[in-house]
Amino acid sequence: MPRKDEPQDKFYFVTIIFLILGLGTLLPWNFFITAIPYFQTRLCSEIHTLYGNSSKSNDFSESRNVTTQCRDEFNFNNWMTLLAQLPLLLCTLLNSFIYQWIPERVRIAGSMLAILSLFIFTAVLVEVEMDAQSFFDLTMATIWFINAFCAILQGSLFGLLTLFPQHYSSMFLSGQGMAGTFAALAMLLSMSSGANHQTTALGYFVTPCFGTFISIICYFLLYRLDFAQYYLSKSNTNSSKTYELETKAELLHPGEENGDAAGQKKAVLLLKEAEAGGIGEEKQSISVCIVLKKIWVMALTIVITFGVTLSVFPAITAKVVSNSEDEGWTKFFNPVCCFLIFNIMDWIGRSITSKTLWPGPDSKYLPLLAAIRFIFVPLFMLCHIPDHIYLPTFFQNDAWFIIFMIFFSVSNGYFVSLPMCLAPKKVLPHEGETTGALMTFFLALGLSVGAGLSFGFKALL
Ligand SMILES: O=c1[nH]cnc2c1ncn2[C@@H]1O[C@H](CO)[C@@H](O)[C@H]1O
């Protein structure tokens, strides 16, 4: 319930800014995974020559046909997934310490500038000829660093978001979902432009440069808006009496979607706890263990959800090809049915949490519900993958893959956004920043576990 003295989010500027910032944080990951065919073409250049074609294929899709002929010597999909997620894990952990010493503006603006420079470097690399091994090493190094900065950026932004009402976290998470759709559309546009391979790839990698640039502008705009200022200033005054009163008011009026009897009871309990803990004290000591105890169900849910998702997406799903004879359909099958569908449905799944937070913050079954998604692992492994050695193709029809992908991605979006939105509701307001940092760490842990598992599942194909 908005308070009388609260400024309004005029023209939804702050909402839009968080949406764009969410988008900015996931541009690196999504642009790299969607461009897998481009990277594979370059890594397969020697085999191209063997096939009597020394020039590279003239678009992303042609490269897909080539990759099925060339051995996946570099295991690119798996290494890319792992080297994107490991620095995320390490740097979100690092961020939970450095956030006290390095001002938030330096962390956020600095990492966005670093990401921008690395994207420019990737775009330049498109034009530079080099042998496959050097290209692989350079690409992996870029992926590592770009994701390291991305981790600092995400950790800091999630911390910042805990100062705002929950709606803004949902928007940020929706923006993250949008990044994938943005990358998939950029890929489709490049593919259908008919331009040659280098122009296509260059145009494709210039897009996230603009995306990141716009995110930087949006971040600085945030500090100029009264509405954002109102919440941002909470971090500086959270020991003041005003904040204490506001906190109590918020506790007594938990989020609209939580306004049921259980929610009210919880609010009163939290209020008592807040009073017992002396919320008005000058310095409030926040115990990570206490926060962890409160949010472990949410943390486990996000680890399981991302663990399952990253173990097959994109390492295995990017290998699924169409069974159809239609050349046009075959060419666009994976970019559309794997990446575009995943990202749109993931985005929808994330957005559902702005309408409902079922089954609510007190449900103990969330991790179990998330674990049911494990069924998608064998389902995708049995789809039409030409590289099968041990497994048969059980789901020959393209429709199966599309159906699995739809359910897989909506549930991913929902079970990612749900714990991220519910976790702050389980803690006291002054524990919000610690909760944000911890949840980002568990999010990254889930992604890394999934990336690690993807090597195992791929070996079973
Ligand atoms: O750094 C990250 N932060 C949050 N979510 C991520 C990150 N990297 C990947 N995903 C999520 O993993 C799924 C597969 O792409 C998507 O849901 C994407 O948003």
The ligand as an SDF file (V2000), in Angstrom:
LIG
                    3D

 19 21  0  0  0  0  0  0  0  0999 V2000
   24.0290  -14.6350  -14.8480 O   0  0  0  0  0  0  0  0  0  0  0  0
   22.8860  -15.0420  -14.8250 C   0  0  0  0  0  0  0  0  0  0  0  0
   21.9820  -14.5540  -13.9450 N   0  0  0  0  0  0  0  0  0  0  0  0
   20.7090  -14.9580  -13.9090 C   0  0  0  0  0  0  0  0  0  0  0  0
   20.2360  -15.8600  -14.7330 N   0  0  0  0  0  0  0  0  0  0  0  0
   21.0770  -16.3790  -15.6360 C   0  0  0  0  0  0  0  0  0  0  0  0
   22.4090  -15.9880  -15.7360 C   0  0  0  0  0  0  0  0  0  0  0  0
   22.9870  -16.6780  -16.7350 N   0  0  0  0  0  0  0  0  0  0  0  0
   22.0370  -17.4600  -17.2430 C   0  0  0  0  0  0  0  0  0  0  0  0
   20.8940  -17.2780  -16.5880 N   0  0  0  0  0  0  0  0  0  0  0  0
   19.6080  -17.9140  -16.8420 C   0  0  0  0  0  0  0  0  0  0  0  0
   19.8390  -19.2160  -17.2590 O   0  0  0  0  0  0  0  0  0  0  0  0
   18.7790  -19.6190  -18.0870 C   0  0  0  0  0  0  0  0  0  0  0  0
   19.3460  -20.1990  -19.3350 C   0  0  0  0  0  0  0  0  0  0  0  0
   19.8960  -19.2310  -20.1630 O   0  0  0  0  0  0  0  0  0  0  0  0
   17.9220  -18.3860  -18.3360 C   0  0  0  0  0  0  0  0  0  0  0  0
   16.8130  -18.4370  -17.4740 O   0  0  0  0  0  0  0  0  0  0  0  0
   18.8350  -17.2740  -17.9600 C   0  0  0  0  0  0  0  0  0  0  0  0
   18.1140  -16.1520  -17.5260 O   0  0  0  0  0  0  0  0  0  0  0  0
  1  2  2  0
  2  3  1  0
  2  7  1  0
  3  4  1  0
  4  5  2  0
  5  6  1  0
  6  7  2  0
  6 10  1  0
  7  8  1  0
  8  9  2  0
  9 10  1  0
 10 11  1  0
 11 12  1  0
 11 18  1  0
 12 13  1  0
 13 14  1  0
 13 16  1  0
 14 15  1  0
 16 17  1  0
 16 18  1  0
 18 19  1  0
M  END
$$$$
